[in-house]
Amino acid sequence: MVCGGFTCSKNALCSLNVVYMLVGLLLIGVAAWGKGFGIVSSIHIIGGVIAVGVFLLLISIVGLIGALNHHQVMLFFYMVILFLVFLFQFGVSCSCLAINKGQQVKLLSATWALMSNDTRLGVESKLNCCWLLNNNQSKEQSNEDVKLCNAPCKHAGFCFTCGDLMLQHAAEALKILGAVGLFFSFTEILGVWLAARYRNQKDPRANPSAFL
C-alpha cells in the first residue's frame, strides 16, 4: 500500500501522538524532578509545567485511541483542540521572536511583581543577585527586596541586579523558545492534517467492498 493510504496515515498519526505522549511525560517528570531536588521552589511554576504536560498527555491519548480505532468523534475533537493549540502556540512563538528589549523589561517587571517572596529569594540565590532593576521598581519595592535578599553577593558588598543578569540572555532564550515553539506548532498542524485525512479514509478491513 502506498504511503498515502489508510495504513500509512494511521501509523503516522499514531507515531505523532506517541511523540506527544513522551513529551508530556517528560514535562511531568522534569517538573517533579525539579521540585524534588529543590531546583524550582515555586509551586505555581511546577503546577503550570505539570498542567501543560498532563494536557498534552491527554490530547495525545485521545488522538492515539482515535487513530487506533478510527473513531470519528474522537478524531474530530482531537482535530479541533489541536488546531486551537496550534493557533495559541503559533501566536506566542511569533511574539517571542518579535519582542524587543523594552518589551522584555516590561514583561520581566510584570512577572517579578507577580512572584511570591519565596520565588524571588530562590531566583536571587540561584543567580547571586539582588532585586530586579534599579530604574524599574518603586523605592519601597526595591528597599523590601534588598532587605529580604540573602544572596551571597550581598555579604560581599556588591550585587548585580537580577534583571540585568536575566536580560543578558533573554533575547537568545526568547529566540530559542520561539523557534522551538514554532517548530512544534507546525507538527500540530501536521497532526490536524493527518487526522482530517485519516478520518475521511475508509478502512479496507472493516469495509472491503468500498474499494470494489
N, C-alpha and C positions, 0 to 999 in steps of 0.2 A: 504494500500500500504506500502511496506517495506521502510526502511529509504534510501535505495539506489535508490529509484525510482525517477521519474520525479518531483513529488510534493515536496519531501524532498530536493532534490538538489536545486530546485527553492527557497524554503523557507530559506535554509541555506545560499545561495548566497545573497538573499535579506537582511537577518539579518546581514551578514557580512558587506554589503555596508551601511546599516543603522548605524552600529557602526563607520565605516569610516567617514560617514557624520557628526555624532555627534562629533567625534574627530576634524574634520576640522572646524566645527562651534565653538568648544571650543578654538581652536588655534586663530581663528579670534577674538573671544570675549575677550580672555585673553590679546592679543596684544592691542586691542582697550582700554581695561580697564587699562593696564599698561601705555599707553600713556596718557590717560585722567587724571590719578591720578599722573602723573609725576614720576612713578617708573622707567621707562626706557625713557631716553631722546633722544637716537639715533634713527633718522628716518630710518636709514638703518636696524637696528635690528628689529624695528617694521615692516618695509616693508617686510623683509625676512620672519618673522613669519607669517604675513598675506598672503604672496605669497604661502607659504607651505600649509596653511590652505585652501586657495582658490583652489590650485591644488588638494589637497586631496578631497575637496568637489566636484569638477568637475569630478574626476575619479569615486567617489562613485555614483554620479548621472548617469554617463554613465553605470556603472555596474548595477545599480538598474533598469534603464529603459530597458537595455538589458535583464536582468533577468525576469522582468515582462512581456515583450513582446516576449521573446525567440528570440531576434533579433540576427541573426548570425553575421552580420558585426560588430555591436557594441560590442558583446561579444568577437569577435576576437581582436579588437583594445584594449579592456579592458584587455585581457589576455597579450598582447604584452607590453603595458605600465606598467601594474602591475609587470610583470616579470623584466622589466628594473629597476623599482623602487626597487624591491627585491634585484637585484644584487648590486645596488649602496648602499642601506641601509645595506645590509649584510657586504659589504666591510668596510664601515665606522664603523659599530658596532664592527667588529673584530679589527679594528685599535684602537678604543677607549679602548678595553680590553687589547691590546698588548703594548700600548705606555708606555715608561719608563719616568723617571723624566727628563733626559736630553732632550728628545724629547718634553716633556711638556714645558720646559723652552724655547726651540726654537719656539714652536707654540705660546706660550704666548707672546714672544717678537715680533713675526711677526704680531700677532693680535694687539698688543699695537701700533706698528708702523703705522698700517692702521687706527687706531682710530682718530677721529677728537678731537680737544681740548675740545669741549663741552662734548664729551663722556668720555674722560679721567677725566675731572673735576667731572663728575657725579659719576664715579667709585670711585674716591678718596674721595668724600664726603660721599658716602654710606659706604665705608669700613673704613673711617677715617685713610687714609694712604696717602703717597706722593710718586710719581714716581714709576718706575717699579722695577728694580733690580739694586743694586749697581755695580754688576760685569757684567752687560749685556747691558748697554747703553753707548753710547758715552757721553763724558763730556758735549758737547754742548746740547744734548738732555736732559741729567739729569738736567743741570742748568735751561733749559727752563721749564721743568716740575716743578722744585722747585719754580720758580718764579710764575708760574700760579696756583700752588696748593693752594686751600683755605679750606683744611680740618681743622677741629677743633684741631687736634693734632699739627698742625704747630704753632698755637698760644701758645700751651703748651710747646713747645720747643723740643719735640721728636716725631718722626713718624716712624712707621714701613713702609717698602716698600710694595706697593700693590702686587708685585709679590710674596713675601714671604707669605703674608696672603692668596692669592689665591692658591698657591701651597700646602698649608697645607691641603686643602680639594679637591685638583684637582684629586688626584688618586681615592678617593672614588666617586667623582662626575662622573669621566670618567667610572668607573666600573658600576655605576648605569645606566648611559646613554647608555653604550654599551649593558648591559643586557636588558634594555627596548627596545632598537633598534633591538636587536637580536630577542626578542620575537615578535615584530611587523613584522619583516621581515618574520618570519615563518607563521604568519597569512596571509601575502601577497602571499606566495607560496601556502598556503591553498586556497586562493581566485582564484589563477590561476588554480589549480587542479579542484576546484568546477566548474569554468567557462568552462573549457575544457570538463569536464564530462557532465555538463548540456547542453552544446552546441551540443554534439553528441547524446543526448537523443531525442526521438520523443515524441511530445505532444499527449497523447491519446485522448484528447478532440478535437484537431484540425485534427487528422488523426487516428480515432479509428480502421480503417481497417488494420493499420500497425501491430497490435498485434493479428490479427486473423489468 
